[in-house]
Amino acid sequence: MARGWESKDVESQREAREQMAPAEPPVTAKDRKRLQIELDRTRVLRELQTACHPRFRGQLEAELAHLEAELRKFES
């Protein structure tokens, strides 16, 4: 008898959890790519703040320009 009540309780808990869970839109490959570019841009900006060598700064600035161009592609 206790088993029956227990299984019904578990079932009702599962149903309640499914109803309460927010429905998130599926993440697409395009969304993941954009997020990765944004994270890379953040990393480059952080490295630019501490970079001292002119060649390294130039490389980071070129990378930043490339990443920003990639982000603009997503906007259009």
N, C-alpha and C positions, 0 to 999 in steps of 0.2 A: 504494500500500500504506500509506503514512504517513497518507494522508487517512482511510482506513477506521479506523485506530486512533484518530486524533484525534477523529473524530465519535463513536466509541463512548465515549471518555473524557469528552467533553462531556456526552453523554447520561447517563452514570453520575454525573457531578457534579451534574447537575440533579436526578436522582432522590434522591441523598443529601441535597441541600439541602432538597427538599420534605419528606423524612422527618424532618429535624432541626428544621424550622421549627415553633415552637409554634403550636397552633391557637388563635387568639384568637376569643372570641365576637364576633359582629357587633355593632357599635355602633348602637343604635337612636336614633330621633329623641328619645325620652324621655330617654335617657342624655345626649345632647348638650345638651338643654335644661337638665337638672339641673347639668351641668358648667358651663354658661354662667352660671347663677344663682350657683353657688358661687364662680366667678371674680369676678363682679360684687360679691358680698358681701365678698370679700377686698379688692377695690379700695376699696370704701366704708369698710371698717374702717381701711385704711391712710390714706385721706384724712381720716378723723375724728381720727386722731392728730395731724395737723398743722393742722387747721382752727382758725382763731382767731375769725372773725366769727360771732356768735350765729345770724344767719339762715342762713348756710351750714351751720353745725353742725346746725341744726334740719332743714334740707332733707336732709342726709345721714342723720340719725337716722330720718326718715320713710322714706327709701329703704331703709335697713337693715331697718326693721320690715316693709316690703313684701316684700323679698327673703326674709326669714326666714319670712314667711307662705307664700310660694311654695314654699319648701323643705319646709315642713310638709305641703303638699299631696302631695308625692312620698312621704312616709313613710306616709300612710294609704292 
